[in-house]
């Protein structure tokens, strides 16, 4: 039997036990430090948890997208089923490892030994640079100690992380849990001695390291903005290959383009690298960002000015091609919502509301201040209810948001776009971003007439009494149905009252 502490999850509890129960169990099982770290890195509030998919998906996706990295899940079968299904739906084309457990292996600590065996089997240096193990809710609450796994086996790094839904609010932040853990390991390796040469590193070229999952056209676009200053762009984080982590760490400055990568930023700071917030969006955003990068790099003002002038002219021209004359609400859980809103305002849109599922951090402060100065309400950790209320109150010409928000908007005849598939799947930064985003928003806001015709055409279909199937005409209540239901309700209320007394 292993010397691993026995789980303290109350019998019969599990994923549905509630956040407090799970947190208490995790603390009692020795995970207090890990939990405190998560709660500090990913603060909650104003309400506890935005509606989003299982947070662990973010970490799983980061692992699955990396070359020569194997990813193993440790958790309940239902969670693993959902996570593997979603990852293959998004084209993982990679095996997701799974170490199953039952009450006995969990209670006796055998699960930890099973994970260790699985890691040993998987850590083949000819195939992998690293093996990632992710503890889901139940193993985390039960104290399965992934920090006791060997740190490497035959040169293959072993990265064990806890990503419970009761500690990490969104799948976006779960990306940071793994990206930060990997960067930490790479930093420690680089500090200890020579490491592998990054694939695309040009000797002596000072680099800026972008943080955030970017649309593929964005890194070349940002690189073009930096080139006049004599700066290059390191591979973005989360990384696609282990050796890219060394290139990122070797930067002159890091750019927190997505502002919620707290653990990742901590590693850059530990490596002595400055971290710049916001991003090169629109005319003012690009100018401010290039100036901040240039200053961090210690470049002369003339060189910064030349690069800024070039970016400003190209972005202004791109925006002029697609003027937006519309009221737009923006909401999502990607972390780029504030940047998108800035770009829309510069394109001419009125943006009364920006909701993001992510927390307020210092790296989005310039964007928050800029937007609020232009009348936008910025809601961090926004819930679906807040996004819906803002959309209903402000009646935008276009709503950008999550799928339930888009559905609700369309039912009201308001044109709407799904943020993840339609906005995040386009460039955002520099002139390319200005052209792409303003272009699609301008096109969509011209659709309002079609939406009202659609709502009028389908008026009453599938709603209220007309819901359900199998009716040939308009469904009607059987005679006396409502009266009988009213009497039944009254009788039940009376019975409840009698029990109460
Ligand atoms: S791992 Fe936790 S948050 Fe994810 S599906 Fe399972 S119970 Fe839910």
Boltz pocket constraint, residues with backbone or C-beta under 6 A from the ligand:
constraints:
  - pocket:
      binder: B
      contacts: [[A, 15], [A, 54], [A, 55], [A, 56], [A, 75], [A, 76], [A, 79], [A, 82], [A, 136], [A, 137], [A, 138], [A, 163], [A, 164], [A, 165], [A, 166]]
      max_distance: 6.0
